[in-house]
Amino acid sequence: MKKMLLALFTVCLSFTTQAANVLPLTILPLTAAQLKQMQVQWGLLQVQTSGRSASYPAEVVLPPAQMRVVTVAQAGLITQLNVSVGDTVRQGQIIGQLNSPDLVTLQSGYLQSETQARLHAQALKRDEELFRDGIISQRRMQETQSAYETSQALLNEHRQTLKLAGLSESQVRQLAQKRSMHNGIPIIAPMAGQVMAQHQQVGARVDMAMPIVTISNPKPLWLMIQVPIDQALALKPGTAVALPKQGLQAKVDTILRQLNKNSQTTQVRASITQGAEQLSVGQLVDVALVENTTQGTNASFAVPRNAVARQGEKAVIFTRQARGIAVVPVKIILEQAQQLTIQADVRGDEPIAVHGVAALKGHWLGMGGE
């Protein structure tokens, strides 16, 4: 009997404890006449699965890796340019020609080193046979071997110098075979893209490393978005970004941890590939962050901005129930100009106050609401 009473007491205590942990809704016992006097009007909650934030400014930026400044490896005279600003080029395309007196000197040095290397190779082959027959000493053999290796190193040095000057491997090989020097150096596009700037004209004399043209590939582009720090900290890479006016969409790459102390905003970088050709580098656009609002245990709803009453850091809505007007705490997920997306512990079919909210808030605070 004592055990049964103890068990019953334990169950009752458990129910009492659970009930104590449940915070009841605040109910405002207002009559229909009072609500009419307050000019309260009612609306319905709209279930949301995704939503957009308020509009944020963004600048269209070209990623640094997608720009190349074409230069020349030798001083000379530009005799030909096949492209101009706005033209599209392929990677490896010859876009101009440079005549360089220094190139002739480099080729001459290469041919001399190639001749010396060939002679030392023949001498090494001859001395190897003489050494096997015991005709020459080992020291003589070592001297010939050393001279051959030195000539090969010099030949490789001249070959690499020609490549740095702009000649291809096949052109260097052809030079060694035909002993015919090239008159100029082709200017080659290092990447596919569009010519954005032309720095030199035909007939210009240029020094080594001077820029000729600038080529960029504007796909993808970056959007550098100014976002309030509170909103930025809630973002993750992969979050969708909408460009409503252009009908385009991008994705967040990274959130920069550098705060503008004046505006309390930070930069969020997003990449856009599809439709990037509709944008121009340096263009200012308005964007909105697209968030999934189905996260969490509570449902998400769209409500008019004036349906939410704020008190400090708290936000509430007022729903109509049989017992009166319930004050329901909400969590604001996304903010737009005229609409908020909220999470609240409600069924979803309750009428909510959309007008007269200020009067309801005043009555609630007058009852001791915090």
C-alpha positions in Angstrom: 0.0 0.0 0.0 2.8 2.4 0.9 4.6 1.5 -2.4 1.4 2.3 -4.4 1.0 5.7 -2.6 4.6 6.5 -3.2 4.3 5.7 -6.9 1.1 7.8 -7.2 2.8 10.7 -5.4 5.8 10.5 -7.8 3.5 10.6 -10.9 1.6 13.6 -9.5 4.9 15.3 -8.8 6.1 14.6 -12.3 2.9 16.1 -13.9 3.2 19.1 -11.6 6.8 19.7 -12.6 6.1 19.4 -16.3 3.2 21.8 -16.0 5.4 24.3 -14.1 8.0 24.2 -17.0 5.3 25.1 -19.6 5.0 28.8 -19.9 1.4 29.7 -20.6 0.5 32.3 -23.2 -0.5 35.7 -22.0 -4.2 36.2 -22.8 -5.7 39.7 -23.1 -9.4 39.4 -22.1 -10.7 41.9 -24.6 -14.3 42.1 -25.7 -15.5 42.6 -29.3 -16.4 46.2 -28.4 -13.0 46.9 -27.1 -11.4 45.4 -30.2 -13.6 47.5 -32.4 -12.7 50.6 -30.5 -9.0 49.8 -31.0 -9.7 49.4 -34.7 -8.2 45.9 -34.8 -8.3 44.1 -38.1 -7.4 40.5 -38.7 -5.4 38.6 -41.3 -4.1 35.1 -41.8 -0.6 33.5 -41.5 1.0 32.4 -44.7 3.3 29.3 -44.5 6.7 29.9 -45.9 9.4 27.4 -47.1 11.9 30.1 -48.3 12.1 33.8 -48.3 14.3 36.8 -49.2 16.0 39.2 -46.9 15.8 43.0 -47.4 17.6 44.5 -50.4 21.4 44.9 -49.9 23.8 46.8 -52.2 26.4 44.8 -54.0 29.3 45.6 -56.5 30.1 43.3 -59.4 33.8 42.4 -59.2 36.1 40.4 -61.5 38.1 37.7 -59.7 41.8 38.4 -59.9 42.6 35.0 -61.3 40.5 35.8 -64.4 42.5 38.7 -65.6 45.9 38.6 -67.5 48.0 41.5 -68.6 49.9 40.4 -71.8 53.5 41.6 -71.8 56.6 41.0 -73.9 59.7 39.2 -72.7 62.1 41.3 -74.9 62.4 44.9 -75.9 61.4 45.6 -79.5 59.0 47.1 -82.0 55.4 46.1 -82.2 54.8 45.4 -85.9 51.4 43.8 -85.7 48.3 43.7 -83.4 45.4 41.5 -84.5 42.9 42.4 -81.8 41.4 45.5 -80.2 39.2 46.3 -77.2 36.1 44.2 -77.1 37.4 41.3 -79.2 37.2 37.7 -77.9 40.3 35.6 -78.0 41.2 32.0 -77.5 44.0 30.7 -75.2 47.2 30.3 -77.3 45.9 32.6 -80.1 48.6 34.8 -81.7 47.3 38.4 -81.2 50.4 40.3 -82.4 54.0 40.3 -83.5 57.1 41.9 -82.0 60.4 42.4 -83.8 63.4 42.4 -81.4 67.1 43.0 -82.1 67.8 41.3 -78.8 66.2 38.1 -80.1 68.7 37.9 -82.9 71.5 38.1 -80.4 69.9 35.3 -78.2 69.5 33.1 -81.3 73.1 33.6 -82.3 74.2 32.7 -78.8 72.1 29.6 -78.9 73.4 28.4 -82.3 77.0 28.9 -81.1 76.4 26.9 -77.9 74.6 24.2 -80.0 77.6 23.9 -82.3 80.0 23.7 -79.3 77.8 21.0 -77.6 77.7 19.0 -80.8 81.6 19.1 -81.1 82.1 18.2 -77.5 79.7 15.2 -78.0 81.8 14.0 -80.9 85.0 14.4 -78.9 83.5 12.5 -76.0 82.5 9.6 -78.3 86.0 9.5 -79.9 87.8 9.6 -76.5 85.6 6.9 -75.1 86.8 4.6 -77.9 90.4 5.6 -77.3 90.1 5.1 -73.6 88.7 1.6 -74.1 91.7 0.8 -76.4 94.1 2.1 -73.7 95.4 4.8 -76.0 94.5 7.8 -73.7 94.7 8.2 -69.9 91.8 8.3 -67.6 92.6 12.0 -66.8 92.2 12.9 -70.5 88.9 11.0 -70.5 87.6 12.9 -67.5 88.6 16.3 -69.0 86.7 15.5 -72.2 83.7 14.4 -70.1 83.7 17.6 -68.1 83.9 19.7 -71.2 80.9 17.9 -72.7 78.8 18.4 -69.6 79.7 22.1 -69.5 78.7 22.6 -73.1 75.4 20.8 -72.5 74.6 23.0 -69.5 75.4 26.1 -71.6 73.1 24.8 -74.4 70.2 24.3 -72.0 70.7 27.8 -70.6 70.5 29.3 -74.1 67.5 27.1 -74.9 65.6 28.2 -71.8 66.5 31.9 -72.5 64.9 31.6 -75.9 61.7 30.1 -74.4 61.5 33.0 -71.9 62.0 35.3 -74.8 58.8 33.9 -76.4 59.9 31.1 -78.8 58.2 27.8 -78.5 59.9 24.4 -78.2 59.2 23.7 -81.8 60.7 27.0 -82.9 63.8 26.4 -80.9 64.1 22.9 -82.4 63.6 24.3 -85.9 66.3 26.9 -85.3 68.8 24.2 -84.4 67.9 22.1 -87.5 67.6 24.8 -90.2 70.0 27.4 -88.7 67.5 30.0 -89.8 66.8 32.8 -87.3 63.3 34.1 -86.6 62.6 37.7 -87.3 60.1 38.3 -84.5 58.3 37.0 -81.5 54.6 36.2 -81.6 52.5 37.8 -78.9 50.2 35.0 -77.6 47.0 35.2 -75.5 47.6 33.4 -72.2 43.9 32.8 -71.6 40.6 32.8 -73.3 38.4 35.9 -72.7 37.8 39.4 -73.9 40.3 42.2 -74.6 39.4 44.8 -72.0 42.2 47.3 -72.6 44.9 48.0 -75.3 48.0 49.7 -73.9 50.1 49.9 -77.0 49.7 50.7 -80.7 51.3 49.2 -83.8 54.7 50.9 -84.3 55.3 51.4 -80.6 58.7 50.5 -79.2 58.4 48.7 -75.9 60.7 47.5 -73.2 60.7 44.1 -71.5 57.6 43.4 -69.4 55.7 46.4 -70.7 51.9 45.7 -71.0 50.4 45.3 -74.5 46.8 44.3 -73.8 44.6 43.2 -70.9 42.4 40.1 -71.2 39.7 39.1 -68.8 37.3 36.2 -68.6 34.1 37.6 -66.9 32.7 34.2 -66.0 32.1 33.7 -63.1 31.9 37.1 -61.5 31.9 38.0 -57.8 29.3 40.0 -56.0 30.7 41.9 -53.0 27.6 42.5 -50.8 27.3 44.8 -47.8 25.4 42.9 -45.2 24.6 43.9 -41.5 26.9 41.9 -39.2 24.0 40.1 -37.5 22.6 38.8 -40.8 26.1 37.9 -42.1 26.9 35.8 -39.1 23.9 33.6 -39.7 25.0 32.9 -43.3 26.8 29.9 -44.6 28.7 29.2 -47.9 26.2 28.0 -50.5 23.4 30.3 -49.4 21.5 31.5 -52.5 21.6 35.2 -53.5 18.9 36.7 -55.7 19.2 39.6 -58.1 15.5 40.4 -58.5 15.8 43.1 -61.2 18.1 40.9 -63.4 16.3 37.6 -62.6 19.6 36.0 -61.7 20.9 34.0 -58.8 24.3 33.6 -57.2 25.7 31.6 -54.3 27.6 32.8 -51.2 31.3 31.8 -51.3 32.6 33.4 -48.1 31.9 35.9 -45.4 34.7 38.4 -44.8 35.4 39.0 -41.1 36.1 42.7 -41.5 33.6 45.1 -40.1 32.8 48.6 -41.2 32.6 50.4 -37.9 30.5 53.2 -39.3 27.7 51.1 -40.9 28.2 48.0 -38.8 28.2 45.9 -42.1 30.6 43.3 -43.4 31.2 42.1 -46.9 29.7 38.8 -48.2 31.2 37.4 -51.4 29.0 35.5 -53.8 29.8 33.9 -57.2 27.6 34.1 -60.3 28.1 32.0 -63.4 24.7 31.6 -65.2 23.8 35.0 -66.7 27.1 36.6 -65.7 27.2 38.1 -69.2 24.3 40.4 -68.2 26.5 42.1 -65.7 29.4 44.5 -66.0 32.4 44.8 -63.8 32.0 47.7 -61.4 28.2 47.7 -61.7 26.2 48.3 -58.6 23.2 46.0 -58.1 20.6 45.3 -55.4 20.5 41.7 -54.1 18.5 39.7 -51.5 19.7 36.7 -49.5 17.5 33.7 -50.0 17.1 31.6 -46.8 15.5 28.3 -46.1 12.9 29.0 -43.5 11.9 25.5 -42.7 14.7 25.0 -40.2 13.9 24.5 -36.6 11.0 22.9 -34.8 8.5 25.8 -35.3 6.8 26.5 -38.6 7.7 29.6 -40.6 5.2 32.2 -41.7 5.0 35.4 -43.7 3.3 38.3 -42.0 3.0 42.0 -42.7 5.7 44.0 -41.0 3.1 46.0 -39.0 1.7 42.8 -37.5 4.8 42.3 -35.4 5.1 44.3 -32.2 8.6 44.7 -30.7 9.5 45.3 -27.1 13.3 45.6 -26.7 14.8 42.5 -28.3 11.6 40.6 -28.1 8.9 40.4 -30.9 5.3 39.2 -30.6 2.2 38.8 -32.6 -1.4 38.9 -31.4 -3.7 35.9 -32.3 -7.4 35.6 -31.8 -8.5 32.7 -29.6 -11.7 31.6 -27.8 -10.4 32.9 -24.4 -9.3 36.3 -25.8 -6.2 37.7 -27.6 -3.0 35.6 -27.2 0.4 37.3 -27.1 2.6 34.9 -29.0 6.4 35.3 -29.0 8.0 35.0 -32.4 11.5 34.8 -33.9 12.2 36.9 -36.9 14.0 34.9 -39.6 14.0 37.3 -42.6 13.2 40.9 -43.0 11.9 42.6 -46.2 10.5 46.1 -46.8 6.8 45.3 -46.1 7.0 41.7 -44.9 8.7 39.6 -42.2 9.3 35.9 -42.1 8.8 34.6 -38.6 8.9 31.3 -36.6 6.2 30.9 -33.9 4.6 28.1 -32.0 1.2 28.3 -33.5 -1.1 26.0 -35.5 -1.1 28.3 -38.5 -4.9 28.8 -38.9 -5.3 31.4 -36.2 -6.3 35.0 -37.2 -3.6 37.5 -36.4 -3.9 41.2 -35.8 -2.6 43.2 -38.8 -4.0 46.6 -37.8 -4.5 48.1 -34.4 -1.3 46.3 -33.2 0.0 49.4 -31.4 -3.2 49.6 -29.3 -3.0 45.9 -28.4 0.7 46.3 -27.5 -0.2 49.3 -25.2 -3.0 47.2 -23.5 -0.5 44.3 -23.1 2.2 46.5 -21.5 -0.4 48.1 -19.3 -1.2 44.6 -17.9 2.5 44.2 -17.0 3.8 42.7 -20.2 7.6 42.9 -20.6 
